[in-house]
């Protein structure tokens, strides 16, 4: 196979039997005996966790965009390929390290189903593609399967606007495009929320509800 820089690699596939790692019992996840986390994906912060985690979204493409423009105008194809490879490698490095840390520290991971393909058609396209949401979710999925951790994508509709403490949609909530700049808001119940952490808590609750389906007594 040939990479974007014109370098060739020999790939050898070897079939091995790998037993499936046993999943943690659902009752342990729901009771909190083992840690679980909800994750809200974003552009300002790549990931916000229900436990208060925040990971800043790094702008790998935008950081090297001026150098790319110079190389492209000068017709330097090799330099352009090298810069694209550098951007991709930096992004994958961050996503691999973050996904590994999350899988190591949690028995269940729930992620909002935000559509990167839909947002890639908006004015936020560069930032959305730079974030690598789809690749990140794929990494979480196969690493969870290998580690015996639960992984679910859940409906994140209204996760930002719903109060994670009382469960209502208060009038004071951030709404639509006009509310994108609101990073903190206070519910009628008196609880002040960080926008992204609140969404992550609601995603965690949605994930727990999904696991609870079919469990007697829950």
C-alpha positions in Angstrom: 0.0 0.0 0.0 1.1 3.6 -0.7 0.6 6.4 1.8 -0.1 10.1 1.0 3.6 10.8 0.9 4.4 8.2 -1.7 5.9 5.7 0.7 5.2 2.0 0.2 4.5 -0.6 2.9 4.1 -4.4 2.9 1.1 -5.5 4.9 0.9 -9.1 6.1 -2.4 -10.3 7.5 -2.3 -13.1 10.1 -5.5 -14.7 11.4 -5.5 -15.4 15.2 -8.3 -16.5 17.6 -9.0 -13.8 20.2 -11.7 -14.6 22.8 -14.2 -11.9 23.4 -13.6 -10.1 26.7 -16.5 -10.5 29.1 -18.6 -7.4 29.5 -19.0 -5.9 33.0 -22.4 -6.9 34.5 -25.1 -4.3 33.7 -26.1 -4.2 37.3 -22.6 -3.1 38.3 -22.7 -0.3 35.7 -26.1 1.0 36.7 -25.3 0.8 40.5 -22.1 2.7 40.1 -19.9 -0.1 41.4 -17.8 0.3 38.2 -17.2 3.7 36.6 -19.1 4.8 33.4 -19.0 8.0 31.5 -21.2 10.0 29.1 -19.3 12.0 26.4 -20.6 15.1 24.6 -18.6 15.8 21.4 -18.0 19.4 20.4 -15.8 21.9 18.5 -14.6 24.2 21.3 -13.9 21.1 23.4 -13.4 17.9 21.6 -15.0 15.9 24.4 -16.8 16.9 27.6 -17.4 14.1 30.2 -20.1 13.6 32.7 -17.4 13.4 35.3 -16.2 16.9 34.6 -13.6 15.9 32.0 -12.9 18.5 29.3 -10.5 17.9 26.4 -9.8 21.0 24.2 -10.3 20.6 20.5 -6.9 21.1 18.8 -6.9 22.7 15.4 -4.5 20.5 13.5 -5.6 21.5 10.0 -5.9 25.2 10.8 -2.4 25.3 12.4 -0.8 24.1 9.2 -3.2 25.7 6.8 -0.9 28.7 6.0 2.0 26.4 5.2 -0.3 24.2 3.1 -1.4 27.3 1.1 2.2 28.3 0.4 3.2 24.8 -0.7 0.1 24.5 -3.0 0.7 27.9 -4.6 4.3 26.9 -5.2 3.3 23.6 -6.8 5.3 21.6 -4.2 3.3 18.4 -4.3 5.7 16.4 -2.0 5.6 19.2 0.6 1.8 19.3 0.4 1.5 15.5 0.9 3.9 15.7 3.9 1.9 18.4 5.5 -1.4 16.5 5.1 0.3 13.4 6.5 1.5 15.4 9.5 -2.0 16.8 10.2 -3.5 13.3 10.0 -0.9 11.8 12.3 -1.3 14.5 14.9 -5.0 14.0 14.9 -4.8 10.2 15.2 -2.2 10.5 18.0 -4.6 12.7 20.1 -7.6 10.5 19.4 -5.7 7.2 20.2 -4.4 8.5 23.5 -7.8 9.9 24.6 -9.7 6.8 23.6 -7.3 4.6 25.4 -7.5 6.6 28.6 -11.3 6.6 28.5 -11.5 2.8 27.9 -8.9 2.1 30.6 -10.8 4.2 33.2 -14.4 3.1 32.5 -16.5 0.0 32.3 -19.1 1.7 30.1 -18.9 4.6 27.6 -21.8 6.4 26.1 -21.4 9.0 23.3 -23.9 11.4 21.7 -24.8 10.6 18.1 -23.9 14.0 16.7 -23.7 13.8 12.9 -20.4 14.9 11.5 -21.4 14.3 7.9 -24.4 16.7 8.3 -22.3 19.4 10.0 -19.6 19.0 7.4 -21.9 20.7 5.0 -22.2 23.9 7.1 -19.8 26.8 7.6 -18.3 24.7 10.5 -17.0 22.1 8.0 -13.3 22.6 8.6 -13.6 22.4 12.4 -15.9 19.4 12.2 -13.5 17.4 9.9 -10.5 18.5 12.0 -12.2 17.1 15.2 -12.3 13.6 13.8 -15.6 12.6 15.6 -16.2 9.6 13.4 -12.7 8.2 13.9 -12.9 8.8 17.6 -16.1 6.9 18.0 -14.7 4.0 15.9 -11.6 3.9 18.2 -13.8 3.8 21.3 -16.0 1.1 19.9 -13.2 -1.4 19.0 -11.2 -0.6 22.1 -14.2 -1.2 24.3 -14.9 -4.5 22.6 -11.3 -5.6 23.3 -11.4 -4.4 26.9 -14.9 -5.8 27.8 -16.4 -2.4 28.3 -19.9 -1.3 27.1 -20.1 1.2 24.3 -23.2 2.8 23.0 -24.1 5.8 20.8 -27.2 7.4 22.2 -29.7 10.0 21.0 -28.4 13.4 22.1 -31.5 15.4 21.2 -32.1 18.1 23.8 -29.2 16.9 25.9 -27.8 20.5 26.0 -31.2 22.0 26.9 -32.5 19.5 29.5 -31.5 20.1 33.1 -29.5 17.0 34.2 -30.6 17.6 37.8 -34.4 17.9 37.6 -35.0 16.6 34.0 -37.1 19.5 32.7 -36.7 21.8 29.7 -36.7 25.2 31.5 -37.4 28.5 29.7 -33.9 29.7 30.6 -32.2 27.0 28.6 -29.9 27.9 25.6 -31.9 27.5 22.4 -31.0 27.0 18.8 -28.2 28.8 16.9 -28.7 31.9 19.1 -27.9 29.9 22.2 -24.6 28.5 20.9 -22.6 31.2 22.7 -24.2 30.4 26.0 -21.7 28.2 27.9 -23.3 28.3 31.3 -27.0 28.6 32.3 -29.1 28.3 35.5 -32.2 26.1 35.6 -35.4 27.1 37.5 -34.5 24.4 40.1 -31.5 26.6 41.0 -28.7 24.4 39.6 -26.1 26.2 37.3 -24.8 24.1 34.5 -21.8 24.1 32.2 -23.4 23.6 28.8 -21.3 20.6 27.7 -20.9 18.9 31.0 -24.7 19.0 31.4 -25.1 17.5 28.0 -22.7 14.7 28.9 -24.6 13.9 32.1 -27.8 13.6 30.1 -26.0 11.3 27.6 -24.8 9.1 30.5 -28.4 8.9 31.8 -29.7 8.0 28.4 -27.0 5.3 28.1 -28.0 3.9 31.5 -31.6 3.8 30.5 -30.7 1.8 27.4 -28.8 -0.7 29.4 -31.6 -1.0 31.9 -34.1 -2.1 29.2 -35.1 -5.7 30.0 -33.4 -5.8 33.4 -36.0 -6.9 35.9 -36.7 -4.5 38.7 -34.9 -1.5 37.1 
